[in-house]
Each structure stands twice: as C-alpha cells, then as structure tokens.
Amino acid sequence: MKPGEHMVHADIGHNTDGLDIEIEVRVFNSIQQKIGGRIARPMTLPAGGTVGDILANLKVNEKDVFLVWCNGRDITRDLNSGVNTSFAPEHGDVIAVSGAVPYSWGFGSPIV
C-alpha cells in the first residue's frame, strides 16, 4: 500500500473512509532478522486495517509468522492453521509479530 492510499473495508462504517489509525508494531525472532532494523516501529493503517495489512506492509509472508499478539494478548488463531490475518487492531494498539525461535517447536523441533 502506498502512502496516502486507503483500503475500503466493508465490515466497518462508511464514515471511516479516509481515516487512519496509528499503531506500534514490534517484531521478534526470525521476523526481526528477516526485515532488519528496529524491533519497534510506528505504523499507520487505514481504519479497518488488519494483521494481513501489517504483514503486507512489512513484506512478511504469513507462513513465516509463528505468533501474533495485540497488547500482550495472543491473537494467533491456531498454531497449526496459520495466523488470524483478519484481526483489525484499534488506534493505539501494540501488535507484536514473532517468527519461530530456532530449535523450538515452530522449527519442527520438540521442546525439551
């Protein structure tokens, strides 16, 4: 998505067109290594923007994501069926995205 470009989300009110929300995105483990740079970064999304939009903005493939939290609450749908990319954060939320930790269950290794 280009700066100033807005998405239309049918599941929120019509009067949100053109409105943006500010969130903080924190990346950890293999995701941080993949995208480099800072662990925490501000992000602007159109109202109704989703975790899928955040991943697209970070240029991170959903398959590389192991866990997602919103304000410290796990919003990962299911470890075996992927990430809840339809979750829509609210203004001021902190979204944390983590890839699998090397030598962990996420990499196919049993946790000892």
N, C-alpha and C positions, 0 to 999 in steps of 0.2 A: 504494500500500500504506500502510495506517495504522500508526502506531507501535504496537508490540506484536502486530501481525498477522503471522502466519507462513505462508509458502507451503510446500506439500508438493512435493518434487522426488523423483520415482520413481527417478531414477538414482543416488541416494546412499542410504546405510544408513538403516534405520528408526530407529536410535538417535540421529539428528541432529534429530529433531522438537523444535522449540522452541529450538534453538541458533542463535546469531547469530555472524557474523564481522564484524570491523572492518577496513575498507579505507580507503585515501585515494583520492579521485577528483580528478583535475586536468583542467581544461577549457581549451581553447585556441582561438584564432582566432575564427571566426564563432560557435562554440558559446558561448564565453565572453561574447561580445557579446549573444547571444540570451538567456542566462539571467542575465547581470549578476552582480554580486557578486564573491566571491573566486575566484581561479584554483584554489586547492587547498582541499578540504573533506573532513572525515571523513565516512564513511557506514557505517551498519550495515545488513547484509543477513542474511537467514536463510541458514543453511548450505545450500549448493547454489544460492544466488542467482546470477544470470547477468548478462552485459553488457546483455541486454534489460531486466532488472530495474533496472539502474543507469540506463539511458536513460529508463525509465518514471518512476523516482524524480526524475530531473532534468527531466522533462517535455520531452524532446528527441525529435524524430522521427528514426527510423533513417535516413531519406533525407537528413537534414541532416549526418550524420556521414561524414567522409572517411577518417579513420584512428583506430584504437584500439591502444593499447599496454598491455601488462602488464609492469611492472618493466622498462621500456625495450625490450621485445621486441614487435615488430609482430604483433598477433593479428588484424588485418583479413584476412578470408578472401580477398577478391578485390576489387580496386578497381572492377571492372565489375559485380559481382553483389551488392554490399552488404556489410554488417558481420556478423561472426560473433557474433550475439546469444546463442548458446547457450554461449559460453565462461564457465566458472564460476571466478571468482577464489578464492584461498585467503586465510585470515586474514593480515592484514599486507601484502597486495599493494597496489601503487600502479597504478591504472588511469588512463590518460591518454586523453582523448577530444578529437579535433580536428575542427573543421569545415574546409571548404575555405578556402584562403587567397585573398583577392581577386587577380585577374589571374593565377591559376595554372591548371594543367591541370584541377583539380577544378571550376573555374568554366567549363570548356569552352574556356579559352584555351590555346594552345600555350605551353609554357615556352621562352623564348628564351634 
